[in-house]
């Protein structure tokens, strides 16, 4: 039987049970998480209203994973995301995060190889690769935001409105990345004696 390119349909019933129509079995959030890890695409519909609830189910899977102590999302990242809700830049955040995670996924094999080579020798220098990846992502983020600013330049104070200055979320993000860079540098220097 040939594998279909169509996503598997999952139905969520009022009793919170999830039904995989492809296998005709009930599944758990853990099963759906495993499907994601295996690269299997699925959509989740509310069985009563037929609304697409895939987004909320995927968010619930992340919530459950985070609740098990598998903290993948840093607290500062979560706070930044919350700050973007209702912000004028809210519409850019999903696209930016999508591009960033896509780039990271494409480069993950290379990153894993470099980390294992570097860490296998006993050094911590592999963090330079991560630093470079973070730097490239920040440059892409910077370019993306500049495209939507008046005059296309973030530094152009003449294009900015004459209102009182507000704390800039982008500056905060830059500060956080700089802090992360300092921490990574300390980790890299941690095994060296002066």
RODO-2510 file (C-alpha; in nm, 4 decimals, decimal comma):
residues 194
     n   res          X          Y          Z
     1     x     0,0000     0,0000     0,0000
     2     x     0,1504     0,3344    -0,1067
     3     x     0,2010     0,5997     0,1567
     4     x    -0,0178     0,9060     0,1046
     5     x     0,1270     1,2572     0,0989
     6     x    -0,1903     1,3816     0,2656
     7     x    -0,1707     1,4523     0,6389
     8     x    -0,3340     1,2019     0,8713
     9     x    -0,6632     1,3235     1,0133
    10     x    -0,6991     1,3152     1,3903
    11     x    -1,0376     1,3848     1,5477
    12     x    -1,0684     1,5176     1,8996
    13     x    -1,3868     1,4264     2,0791
    14     x    -1,5639     1,6024     2,3653
    15     x    -1,4262     1,3466     2,6102
    16     x    -1,0784     1,4750     2,5052
    17     x    -0,9956     1,1496     2,3291
    18     x    -0,7995     1,1694     2,0057
    19     x    -0,8869     0,9336     1,7208
    20     x    -0,6443     0,8613     1,4353
    21     x    -0,8606     0,8023     1,1285
    22     x    -0,5619     0,6583     0,9387
    23     x    -0,5091     0,3693     1,1793
    24     x    -0,8626     0,3645     1,3250
    25     x    -0,7217     0,3807     1,6776
    26     x    -0,7309     0,6165     1,9691
    27     x    -0,4033     0,7992     2,0289
    28     x    -0,2495     1,0106     2,3026
    29     x    -0,0624     1,3392     2,2907
    30     x     0,2517     1,1287     2,3391
    31     x     0,1646     0,9348     2,0223
    32     x     0,1162     1,2607     1,8320
    33     x     0,4515     1,3881     1,9615
    34     x     0,6137     1,0698     1,8296
    35     x     0,4424     1,1197     1,4916
    36     x     0,5935     1,4694     1,4736
    37     x     0,9381     1,3295     1,5593
    38     x     0,8949     1,0668     1,2862
    39     x     0,8091     1,3370     1,0330
    40     x     0,4467     1,2275     0,9965
    41     x     0,2136     1,5132     0,9155
    42     x    -0,1306     1,5324     1,0708
    43     x    -0,4185     1,7734     1,1220
    44     x    -0,6494     1,7699     1,4216
    45     x    -1,0164     1,8544     1,3906
    46     x    -1,2753     1,9019     1,6615
    47     x    -1,5129     1,6103     1,6003
    48     x    -1,8239     1,8151     1,6800
    49     x    -1,7538     2,1509     1,5114
    50     x    -1,5012     2,0309     1,2473
    51     x    -1,2755     2,3263     1,3416
    52     x    -0,9050     2,2806     1,2740
    53     x    -0,7472     2,2711     1,6211
    54     x    -0,4005     2,1495     1,5151
    55     x    -0,2299     2,4621     1,6521
    56     x    -0,3768     2,4250     1,9994
    57     x    -0,3007     2,0507     2,0123
    58     x     0,0633     2,1071     1,9092
    59     x     0,0875     2,3811     2,1725
    60     x    -0,0559     2,1379     2,4270
    61     x     0,2115     1,8810     2,3333
    62     x     0,4823     2,1437     2,3927
    63     x     0,3196     2,2387     2,7241
    64     x     0,3201     1,8748     2,8358
    65     x     0,6835     1,8244     2,7315
    66     x     0,7879     2,1397     2,9171
    67     x     0,5893     2,0215     3,2215
    68     x     0,7889     1,6978     3,2282
    69     x     1,1038     1,8978     3,2940
    70     x     1,2240     1,8925     2,9336
    71     x     1,2687     2,2693     2,9275
    72     x     1,3550     2,3513     2,5692
    73     x     1,2149     2,7041     2,5720
    74     x     1,4131     2,9509     2,7855
    75     x     1,2169     3,1750     3,0217
    76     x     1,3398     3,4950     2,8519
    77     x     1,2258     3,3573     2,5152
    78     x     0,8796     3,2822     2,6549
    79     x     0,8571     3,6322     2,8017
    80     x     0,9578     3,7874     2,4692
    81     x     0,6939     3,5843     2,2873
    82     x     0,4270     3,6966     2,5356
    83     x     0,5332     4,0590     2,4838
    84     x     0,4762     4,0284     2,1093
    85     x     0,1079     3,9329     2,1508
    86     x    -0,0949     4,2381     2,0519
    87     x     0,2192     4,4251     1,9417
    88     x     0,2392     4,5809     1,5959
    89     x     0,5226     4,3381     1,5123
    90     x     0,3120     4,0333     1,6074
    91     x     0,2494     3,9382     1,2449
    92     x     0,6250     3,9102     1,1750
    93     x     0,7108     3,6861     1,4680
    94     x     0,5583     3,3598     1,3333
    95     x     0,7316     3,4008     0,9964
    96     x     1,0632     3,4836     1,1608
    97     x     1,0423     3,1896     1,4012
    98     x     0,9400     2,9610     1,1152
    99     x     1,2410     3,0686     0,9042
   100     x     1,4767     3,0406     1,2003
   101     x     1,3712     2,6914     1,3031
   102     x     1,3727     2,5814     0,9371
   103     x     1,7328     2,7044     0,8994
   104     x     1,8300     2,5422     1,2280
   105     x     1,6713     2,2123     1,1178
   106     x     1,8584     2,2216     0,7875
   107     x     2,1879     2,2803     0,9682
   108     x     2,1323     2,0414     1,2594
   109     x     2,3322     1,7524     1,1103
   110     x     2,6275     1,9819     1,0471
   111     x     2,5960     2,1260     1,3981
   112     x     2,5815     1,7777     1,5524
   113     x     2,8902     1,6664     1,3599
   114     x     3,0860     1,9744     1,4619
   115     x     2,9783     1,9474     1,8251
   116     x     3,0706     1,5800     1,8471
   117     x     3,4068     1,6378     1,6758
   118     x     3,4927     1,9304     1,8994
   119     x     3,3528     1,7921     2,2234
   120     x     3,4878     1,4432     2,1474
   121     x     3,8414     1,5835     2,1493
   122     x     3,7758     1,7303     2,4926
   123     x     3,7372     2,0949     2,3968
   124     x     3,4453     2,3341     2,4335
   125     x     3,5229     2,5275     2,1147
   126     x     3,2107     2,3917     1,9422
   127     x     3,0163     2,6817     2,0866
   128     x     3,1701     2,9028     1,8165
   129     x     2,9472     2,7230     1,5661
   130     x     2,6399     2,7975     1,7736
   131     x     2,7563     3,1570     1,8145
   132     x     2,7842     3,1889     1,4368
   133     x     2,4359     3,0430     1,3902
   134     x     2,2885     3,2844     1,6460
   135     x     2,4726     3,5757     1,4804
   136     x     2,3339     3,4842     1,1363
   137     x     1,9817     3,4529     1,2767
   138     x     2,0104     3,7933     1,4444
   139     x     2,1276     3,9480     1,1170
   140     x     1,8306     3,7941     0,9365
   141     x     1,5979     3,9150     1,2127
   142     x     1,7508     4,2645     1,1872
   143     x     1,7077     4,2741     0,8072
   144     x     1,3483     4,1518     0,8348
   145     x     1,2500     4,4222     1,0836
   146     x     1,4324     4,6945     0,8889
   147     x     1,2228     4,6119     0,5817
   148     x     0,9096     4,7141     0,7719
   149     x     1,0452     5,0303     0,9321
   150     x     0,9940     5,3726     0,7700
   151     x     1,2803     5,4383     0,5291
   152     x     1,3944     5,0771     0,5659
   153     x     1,6554     5,1598     0,8317
   154     x     1,6326     5,1039     1,2039
   155     x     1,8951     5,3693     1,2751
   156     x     1,7165     5,6410     1,0781
   157     x     1,5954     5,8657     1,3585
   158     x     1,4538     6,1174     1,1075
   159     x     1,2064     5,8525     0,9914
   160     x     1,0948     5,7768     1,3459
   161     x     0,7894     5,9553     1,4864
   162     x     0,8527     6,2458     1,7221
   163     x     0,6834     6,0622     2,0099
   164     x     0,8660     5,9909     2,3330
   165     x     1,1044     5,6961     2,2926
   166     x     0,9749     5,3550     2,3985
   167     x     1,1932     5,0630     2,5064
   168     x     1,2713     4,8751     2,1883
   169     x     1,1933     4,5026     2,1911
   170     x     1,4633     4,4489     1,9310
   171     x     1,7229     4,6145     2,1544
   172     x     1,6124     4,3839     2,4356
   173     x     1,6535     4,0842     2,2072
   174     x     2,0013     4,2036     2,1091
   175     x     2,0888     4,2429     2,4768
   176     x     1,9709     3,8893     2,5471
   177     x     2,1781     3,7510     2,2607
   178     x     2,4814     3,9459     2,3851
   179     x     2,4252     3,7992     2,7334
   180     x     2,4011     3,4520     2,5808
   181     x     2,7246     3,5178     2,3898
   182     x     2,9010     3,6168     2,7139
   183     x     2,7778     3,2999     2,8846
   184     x     2,8962     3,0857     2,5934
   185     x     3,2338     3,2606     2,5994
   186     x     3,2640     3,1858     2,9725
   187     x     3,1785     2,8195     2,9076
   188     x     3,4436     2,8096     2,6355
   189     x     3,7020     2,9625     2,8691
   190     x     3,5973     2,7483     3,1654
   191     x     3,8474     2,4693     3,1005
   192     x     4,1473     2,6988     3,0419
   193     x     4,3912     2,8072     3,3105
   194     x     4,5346     3,1559     3,2934
***
